[in-house]
Amino acid sequence: MKYLLKQGMVVSGTGHQVMDILLENGKIKEVASCIHADDAEVLDLNGKIVFPGFIDAHTHFDLEVSGTVTADDFYSGTKAAISGGTTLIIDFATQNKGETLKEALQNWHKKADGQASCDYAFHMAISDWNEETARQISDMMEQGVSTFKLYMTYPAMRLHDGELYEALKTIREAGGIAGVHCENADVIDALTKEAKNAGHLDCSTHPRVRPAGLEAEAVDRLLTIAKLADTAVIVVHLTSVPAYEVICRAREKGQMVFAETCPQYLLLDDSLYEKGGLEGSKYVCAPPLRGKEDQNCLWTALKEDRIQTIGTDHCSFTMKQKAVGKDDFTKIPNGMPGTETRGPLLYTYGAGAGKITLEQMCRLLAENPAKLYGIYPQKGCLSPGSDGDIVILDPHKEGMITAKSQESKADYVPFEGWKLTGCIDKVFLRGNLVVNNGSIVMERQGVYTPRQTYRTDF
């Protein structure tokens, strides 16, 4: 199908202006002030905002964790993503203990291939560092898996400091980069033991055993190790003032550190845990939600271009799954849904509210992740030759976030009842109109998208 998109406000990372876009054979054919194409279907986008397809580089679909499996698999999860304007997700193919990286990648292809409604790629989450794992890093790069996830917490996934150094160095030598979950596992365990011995078992205890200082300590330790390994790193789901200050100090000394945050850390705060019980468990994630001061810090960092990407850490569960921890907060599966609401939330409470610009929103959700995760300019921009991945947002349409209206299989949404001023109108995936008037009209159109090494020109 050939489409001519007329007179939308086309946004890039450096500006925005009213333009026409011609889509042909899955690609952007032309971008100009006025295009004529008699054989194309014409869509009038006057008054609409046109972004490159959003990229969510932090999702967990069909993941076995905490004795259960996430509510969203690749079918429901990518439907949620595409309905929210995300045309590419990068999920975490997870190596279980005893597996090779090749086996982990095969497992994730079995989960995703033929199921996805947006394009998809994989990070490789490493849990078992050994000589064979090290040898297979270059194999992953050849398969288009150019980014890796390392954990400094969680018993099933944690790498100790020496392993972290070896992994970072090996990944750097292969041309890849790692994103790291930064929390001090040992002290969290000690604080958790203290809390449980004192009978503090409600979910309101969760943020108290994972304080911001332990995130900051782990970030500091990571950056010390990364400097020795002579590699850039990505601090994923940054949440707090102390952790951000550690990153700033390292950058001042010349260290290359990228940072990601998530909508929940920008818009929700730790007072929600005081709801207690099942209601409070909705917001149990790791790292936890922080305070208002932390939110303000993150918004300022975004405004100053000191945080490079906004992912979601979409890791969804039903209330029944959350209820397993009603008598012991340590048993609550950590995570919440988010990929469906990220774009509208960032427009309504970010760009639309003047906290960030349209250009920054484009960089944070599309251009920067495309560069950082090795898929630019195939994706992440509206340029001739790029994939026809396009999000059309109606800034005048009002809406409300509800669990009943979402595509995710989670039966709750953290932003229940939040009002939107600006909703997703249409989404094109490689030139196909897959979302129209806010509803999915084509499913399972996603394909695996291999990636190259990261870029730093942003």
C-alpha positions in Angstrom: 0.0 0.0 0.0 1.2 3.5 -0.8 0.3 6.3 1.6 0.6 10.1 1.4 0.4 11.7 4.8 -0.4 15.3 4.3 0.3 18.4 6.4 1.1 16.8 9.8 3.4 18.5 12.3 6.5 16.3 11.7 8.8 16.1 14.7 12.5 15.2 14.6 15.1 15.4 17.3 16.1 18.9 16.2 12.8 20.6 15.1 9.3 20.3 13.9 7.4 21.6 10.9 4.3 20.9 8.8 5.4 18.4 6.1 4.1 15.7 3.8 5.4 12.1 4.0 5.2 9.5 1.3 5.3 5.8 2.3 6.0 3.2 -0.3 7.1 -0.5 -0.1 7.4 -0.3 3.7 9.8 2.6 3.6 9.7 6.4 3.8 10.0 7.4 0.2 10.0 11.2 0.6 9.6 14.0 3.2 8.8 17.4 1.8 6.7 20.5 2.2 4.4 19.4 -0.6 4.3 16.0 -2.3 2.0 14.8 -5.1 1.3 11.1 -5.6 -1.8 10.3 -7.6 -1.6 6.6 -6.9 -1.3 6.9 -3.1 -4.0 6.8 -0.5 -4.1 10.3 1.0 -4.5 11.0 4.7 -5.1 14.5 5.9 -3.1 15.0 9.2 -3.8 18.7 9.6 -3.6 19.4 13.4 -1.9 16.1 14.2 1.6 15.5 15.5 3.8 13.0 13.6 6.6 11.2 15.4 8.9 8.3 14.3 7.7 5.0 15.7 8.5 4.8 19.4 11.0 2.3 20.7 10.6 0.6 24.0 14.0 -0.9 24.8 12.9 -2.4 28.2 10.2 -5.0 28.2 9.7 -8.4 29.9 7.3 -10.5 28.0 6.6 -14.2 28.7 9.2 -14.2 31.5 9.3 -16.8 34.2 10.0 -15.0 37.4 9.0 -15.2 41.1 7.5 -18.6 40.6 5.1 -17.4 37.9 5.1 -16.1 34.3 4.4 -12.5 33.4 0.8 -11.8 32.4 1.8 -10.5 28.9 3.3 -12.8 26.3 4.6 -11.5 23.0 1.1 -11.6 21.5 -0.7 -9.4 24.1 2.4 -7.5 25.1 3.2 -6.3 21.5 -0.5 -5.4 21.0 -0.2 -3.2 24.1 3.0 -1.7 22.7 1.7 -1.0 19.2 -1.5 0.6 20.5 0.7 3.0 22.5 2.7 4.0 19.5 5.7 1.6 20.1 6.7 0.0 16.8 9.8 -1.8 18.1 10.3 -3.4 21.5 13.6 -4.8 22.7 12.9 -7.6 25.1 15.3 -9.5 27.4 16.1 -12.9 26.2 17.1 -14.4 29.6 19.8 -17.0 30.1 18.7 -19.4 32.9 21.4 -21.0 35.0 23.1 -23.8 33.1 22.0 -22.6 29.7 24.1 -21.2 26.9 23.4 -17.9 25.4 22.5 -19.7 22.1 19.8 -21.7 24.0 18.4 -18.6 25.6 18.1 -16.8 22.3 16.4 -19.8 20.7 14.0 -19.9 23.6 13.0 -16.3 23.1 12.6 -16.7 19.3 10.2 -19.5 20.0 8.2 -17.2 22.3 8.1 -14.3 19.9 8.4 -15.4 16.3 5.0 -15.2 14.5 3.3 -13.6 17.6 4.3 -10.0 17.6 2.2 -7.1 16.5 5.2 -4.7 16.4 8.8 -5.3 15.4 11.0 -6.9 18.1 14.6 -7.4 19.0 16.4 -8.9 22.0 18.9 -7.9 24.6 20.7 -10.9 26.2 20.3 -11.1 29.9 23.3 -13.0 31.4 22.9 -15.0 34.6 25.6 -17.6 34.3 29.0 -16.1 33.5 31.6 -18.7 32.5 34.1 -19.4 29.7 31.4 -20.6 27.3 29.2 -17.6 28.0 32.2 -15.4 27.2 32.9 -17.2 24.0 29.3 -16.7 22.8 29.2 -13.0 23.2 30.5 -12.6 19.7 27.9 -15.1 18.4 25.2 -13.0 19.9 26.6 -9.9 18.1 26.4 -11.9 14.8 22.8 -12.7 15.5 21.9 -9.0 15.8 21.9 -9.1 19.7 24.3 -6.2 20.3 23.2 -5.3 23.9 23.3 -7.2 27.1 21.7 -7.0 30.5 23.6 -7.6 33.7 22.0 -7.6 37.2 23.6 -6.6 40.5 20.7 -8.1 42.4 18.2 -11.0 42.3 19.7 -14.5 43.2 18.7 -16.1 39.9 20.4 -13.3 37.9 23.1 -11.6 39.9 26.7 -11.4 38.8 29.3 -10.7 41.4 31.7 -7.9 41.0 34.5 -9.9 39.4 32.1 -11.5 37.0 30.7 -8.0 36.2 34.2 -6.8 35.3 34.9 -9.8 33.1 31.5 -9.5 31.3 31.8 -5.8 30.7 35.2 -6.1 29.3 34.2 -9.0 27.0 31.1 -7.2 25.8 33.2 -4.1 25.1 35.8 -6.1 23.1 33.0 -7.6 20.9 31.6 -4.1 20.2 28.5 -4.3 22.4 27.2 -2.5 25.4 25.5 -3.5 28.7 22.6 -2.1 30.6 22.8 -2.8 34.3 20.2 -3.1 37.1 21.9 -1.4 40.0 21.0 -2.2 43.5 23.1 -3.5 46.4 21.8 -7.1 46.8 23.6 -8.0 50.1 22.3 -5.0 52.1 18.8 -5.4 50.6 18.9 -8.9 51.9 20.0 -7.8 55.4 17.4 -5.1 55.6 14.7 -7.5 54.4 15.7 -10.0 57.1 15.5 -7.3 59.7 12.1 -6.2 58.6 10.6 -9.7 58.5 12.0 -10.5 61.9 10.3 -7.4 63.2 7.0 -8.6 61.6 6.9 -5.9 58.9 5.5 -8.0 56.1 3.2 -5.6 54.3 4.0 -4.1 50.9 4.6 -0.7 52.5 7.9 -2.2 53.7 9.1 -2.8 50.1 10.6 0.7 49.5 12.3 0.7 53.0 14.4 -2.3 52.3 15.4 -1.0 48.8 16.3 2.6 49.6 17.8 5.1 47.1 21.2 4.9 48.8 21.5 1.3 47.8 20.8 2.2 44.2 23.4 4.9 44.3 26.0 2.6 45.9 25.5 0.1 43.2 25.7 2.7 40.4 29.0 4.0 41.9 30.4 0.4 42.1 29.3 -0.3 38.6 30.9 2.8 37.2 34.1 2.1 39.1 34.2 -1.4 37.5 33.2 -0.1 34.1 36.1 2.4 34.2 38.5 -0.4 34.9 37.0 -2.3 32.0 37.3 0.8 29.8 33.7 0.6 28.6 30.6 2.7 28.4 27.5 1.4 30.2 23.8 2.1 30.5 22.2 2.6 33.9 18.7 1.3 33.4 15.5 2.4 35.2 17.2 5.3 37.0 15.0 6.4 39.9 16.7 8.7 42.4 18.6 11.8 43.2 21.6 10.0 44.8 22.0 7.6 41.9 21.7 10.5 39.4 24.4 12.5 41.2 26.8 9.5 41.0 26.3 9.5 37.2 26.9 13.2 37.0 30.1 13.0 38.9 31.4 10.2 36.7 30.5 12.2 33.5 32.3 15.2 34.9 35.5 13.0 35.0 35.0 12.0 31.4 33.3 8.7 31.8 30.7 7.7 29.2 27.5 6.7 31.0 24.0 6.5 29.5 20.8 6.6 31.6 17.3 5.4 31.1 14.3 6.2 33.3 10.6 5.1 33.1 7.2 6.8 33.3 6.4 5.3 36.7 9.5 7.1 38.3 8.4 10.4 36.7 4.8 10.3 37.6 4.1 7.9 40.6 5.6 8.2 44.1 6.3 6.0 47.1 3.2 7.3 49.0 1.3 4.7 47.0 2.8 1.9 49.0 1.1 3.3 52.1 -2.2 2.1 50.6 -1.0 -1.3 51.8 -2.3 -4.8 51.1 -3.4 -5.7 47.6 -3.8 -2.1 46.5 -0.3 -1.2 47.4 1.1 -4.3 45.8 0.2 -2.9 42.3 3.2 -0.6 42.6 5.8 -3.1 43.8 8.6 -3.0 41.4 12.4 -2.8 41.7 13.9 -0.3 42.1 10.8 1.0 44.0 9.0 4.2 43.4 10.7 7.1 45.0 9.7 10.5 46.4 8.6 13.8 44.9 12.2 15.2 45.1 13.4 12.3 43.0 10.7 12.9 40.4 11.6 16.6 40.1 15.3 15.6 39.7 14.5 13.2 36.9 12.3 15.8 35.0 15.1 18.4 35.3 17.6 15.8 34.0 15.3 15.1 31.0 14.9 18.9 30.3 18.7 19.2 30.4 19.2 16.2 28.1 21.1 14.3 30.8 18.9 11.2 30.6 19.0 9.6 27.2 16.0 7.3 27.0 12.6 6.5 28.6 11.8 2.8 28.6 9.0 1.1 30.6 10.3 -2.0 32.3 7.0 -3.5 31.3 6.7 -6.5 33.5 3.1 -7.2 34.1 1.1 -9.4 36.5 -2.5 -9.9 37.3 -3.9 -9.0 40.7 -4.2 -12.7 41.4 -0.5 -13.1 40.8 0.3 -10.1 43.0 -1.9 -11.5 45.8 0.6 -14.3 46.4 2.5 -11.8 48.5 -0.5 -10.5 50.6 1.1 -11.9 53.8 4.7 -11.4 52.8 5.9 -8.6 50.6 8.9 -10.5 49.4 6.7 -12.9 47.5 5.0 -10.1 45.5 6.1 -10.4 41.8 8.0 -7.2 41.1 6.8 -5.2 38.1 3.9 -3.4 36.5 2.5 -2.8 33.0 3.6 0.3 31.1 4.4 0.0 27.4 0.8 0.8 26.4 0.6 4.1 28.2 4.1 5.5 27.8 3.6 7.7 24.7 0.3 9.3 25.7 1.6 9.9 29.3 4.9 11.5 28.1 2.9 13.8 25.8 0.2 14.7 28.3 2.4 15.2 31.3 5.7 16.0 29.6 5.7 17.7 26.2 2.1 18.9 26.4 2.7 20.3 29.9 6.0 22.1 28.9 8.3 19.9 31.0 10.1 18.7 27.9 9.9 19.8 24.2 8.4 17.8 21.3 12.0 17.4 20.0 13.1 15.9 23.4 10.1 13.6 23.4 11.2 12.4 19.9 14.7 11.9 21.0 13.8 10.1 24.3 11.2 7.7 22.7 12.6 7.2 19.2 15.9 8.7 18.1 18.1 8.1 21.1 17.1 4.5 21.7 17.5 3.8 17.9 21.1 5.1 18.1 22.0 3.6 21.5 20.6 0.2 20.6 22.1 0.0 17.1 19.1 0.4 14.8 19.5 4.0 13.5 18.6 5.2 10.9 16.6 2.2 9.9 14.3 3.2 12.8 14.1 6.2 15.1 13.7 8.9 12.4 11.5 10.1 9.6 14.0 10.2 6.7 13.9 8.8 3.2 15.0 5.1 3.3 14.0 4.6 6.9 11.3 2.1 7.9 7.8 3.4 7.5 7.3 3.4 11.3 5.2 6.4 12.2 3.1 7.5 15.2 0.3 10.0 14.6 -0.8 11.7 17.9 -3.9 13.8 18.1 -3.1 16.5 20.6 -6.7 17.6 20.9 -8.2 14.3 21.7 -8.9 13.6 25.4 -9.0 10.2 27.0 -8.7 8.3 30.2 -6.5 5.4 31.1 -8.4 2.4 32.4 -7.7 -1.3 32.8 -10.8 -2.2 30.9 -9.6 -0.5 27.7 -6.1 -1.7 27.6 -4.6 -4.5 25.4 -2.4 -5.8 28.2 -3.6 -9.0 30.0 -2.8 -7.3 33.3 -6.2 -6.7 34.9 -5.1 -3.4 36.4 -3.2 -0.3 35.3 -1.0 1.8 37.6 -2.4 5.0 36.1 -6.1 4.1 36.4 -8.3 7.1 35.9 -5.5 9.4 34.7 -6.7 11.9 32.1 -4.9 12.2 28.8 -4.8 15.3 26.6 -3.3 13.8 23.5 -4.0 10.3 22.3 -2.6 7.9 19.7 -4.6 8.2 16.5 -2.7 6.1 13.9 0.4 3.9 13.8 2.2 2.7 10.7 4.5 -0.3 11.0 6.9 -0.6 8.0 4.3 1.2 5.9 1.3 -0.8 7.0 -1.5 1.0 8.9 -1.8 -1.2 12.0 -3.6 1.2 14.3 -6.4 3.4 13.1 -8.5 5.8 15.2 -6.8 4.4 18.3 -7.7 0.7 17.6 -5.5 -2.1 16.3 -6.6 -3.1 12.7 -3.7 -5.4 11.9 -2.1 -8.0 14.2 1.0 -10.1 14.1 2.8 -7.9 11.6 6.0 -7.7 13.6 9.3 -9.2 12.5 12.6 -9.8 14.2 15.0 -6.9 13.8 18.7 -7.5 14.2 20.8 -4.7 15.4 24.4 -3.3 15.0 26.7 -1.8 17.6 25.7 1.3 19.4 26.2 4.9 18.4 27.1 7.8 20.7 26.3 10.8 18.4 23.5 12.2 20.6 
